[in-house]
Amino acid sequence: MHLFAYFPYFQPHPFLWSWGRFWGNEWGIRYYSLAYLAGFYILFVGLRWQARRGWSLLRGDAISDYVTWVAMAGVILGGRLGYCLLYEPRETFTHPLSFFTTWKGGMASHGGIVGVILVMIFYARSKKIPFYNLADATAFCVPICLGLGRCANFLNGELWGRPSDAWWGVVFPAAPWVDGANVPRYPSQLVEALLEGLLLQLVLIAVRLATKREGAVALTFMAGYAILRIVGEQFRQPDEDIGFWFGAITQGQLLSGIMLVSTALLAGRQFFSRRETGSQLDSDPRQP
């Protein structure tokens, strides 16, 4: 018996509150939008909390300014651009204006991560803050935000899992049928929420409390996300228009593999080079 397979009240819907259809599209307050707004607020509160504890050199009004840059240029622009180039390149180059049709969905977490890294490089240089100090403070807040996004994916009934006979399988109304039936599937969105969200957040808390070494939290996040995304993709249905690379690897696993290799190179440079990379927090006169 499947716990959720025929649950009569599970009807995925992207809106918490729908205003109706206008100009051919339904408009309202989306769960996905609320997840993003909640994530940006968590980042703001998390950065302020870390500043009070002396973990971050980013303080005062600079925090709200930084969060705005992360939200607009990093997450939204980077995530959207990443999706268009990595998952819909043909549509993007054929119809460039499709980039702006955000109400149809389409954000890539790997693109968002790259976008946020570029924002951190720019902001750290402009404020003369060590890059890894800013990266650690930012990465510490990210997993719970990713988890909220995955929960929103579940409520939207999108990014469903592979067909499954597991007792916790879920029937997604919009998923393609198999052998003439809409079969139960893994709720891969919730699996990823637990892995990339809850589990990774607990790991980062442990690392944050265990060491002041700059780069430890950020690089642990990068490696942890890549590994857990690879694991989570085992439950997720590959994108229909992309399928498997080399017959076995999904697009998300391929990108995560590249991310893991890049993280290993950065970790080697940060932790195993001859140059000392001790935390500047130990000598920061502003530390409370």
Buried (B, 14 or more C-beta within 10 A) or exposed (E): EBEBBEEEEBEBEBBEEEEEEEEEEBEBEBBBBBBBEBBBEBBBEBBBBBBEEBBBBBBEEBBEEBBEBBBBBBBBBBBBBBBBBBBBEEBBEEEEEBBEEBEEBBBBBBBBBBBBBBBBEEBBEEEEBBBBBBBBBBBBBBBBBBBBBBBBBBBBBBBBBBBBEBEBBBBBEEBEEEEEEBBBBBBBBBBBBBBBBEBBBEBBEEBBEEEBBBBBBBBBBBBBBBBBBBBBBEBBBBBEEBEEEEEEBBBBBBBBBEBBEEBBEBBEEBEEEEEEBEBBBEEEEEEE
